[in-house]
Structures are given as structure tokens and as C-alpha cells.
Amino acid sequence: MKQLFGCEANQLAPAVELLQRFWEDEGLAADAGFMFEVCLEELFFNVVRYNTKASQISVELGIVDALVTLIIEDDGFSFDPFSRDAVNIDASVEDREIGGLGIHLVTEMMETCGHVYREGKNISTVSLTLG
């Protein structure tokens, strides 16, 4: 299931609806759906907030056997959200750098996280085996 959205914050709700429709159509467990929703929100908003060149965001969901994959693609400048240094979650709030916690959550919840920049497109992929 794939759909194209504008690169605007108000497009997140329709993107989440796409994910929920996919989850319902596939009859998947709600708890894993919540994890994918968090990942979708984080990756989608990273593009909206930080990639000023992006004009559209594609959201694609798929399942093969029990492996669910979420692909976020945009047409902005090259930016790998997974390349940032790991967040020091043991540091106090006062000592912790701003940013990065959302991507940290994504990498902790998913089995695999990856990014490529190909033919003028950022392609971020996360996946998790269910069951």
C-alpha cells in the first residue's frame, strides 16, 4: 500500500490513516501498529521540519510473511536520519543534547532501520517481524 502526501504537517493525519487502514486490512496486532505509528510520525515530521527542499513524501507499507516494512521517501536534499550519534539516554535532562530522541525510539523499536539517497530521493526504511 503506497500513497503520496504533501510535505506539510497537516498531511501526517492522512498518512496515519493509511497506516491504520493497512493494519486493519492485514489483521495485524494493535500493539505493533502503535510502534509503526510512532515510527511513521517521527520519520514524516523529520522530513517536514528539517528538509526544506522536500515537496512531497511517499509512505509505503508492505508485509511479506511476518515482516512488516515501512518506507518513507522524499524528494529533498540528502539527509540520513539514522546517521546521527546515539542519544545518551543516561544523561540528565540538563546535560542531554536537544534532538535525536525520536529517532532513538525508532531504532529501538524496529529490527532494521536503513537509509539510502538514490536518484534525488531519500528512502528511509524500517521493518519488524511480527509474531
Order of alpha helices (4+ residues) and beta strands (2+ residues): beta-alpha-alpha-beta-beta-alpha-beta-beta
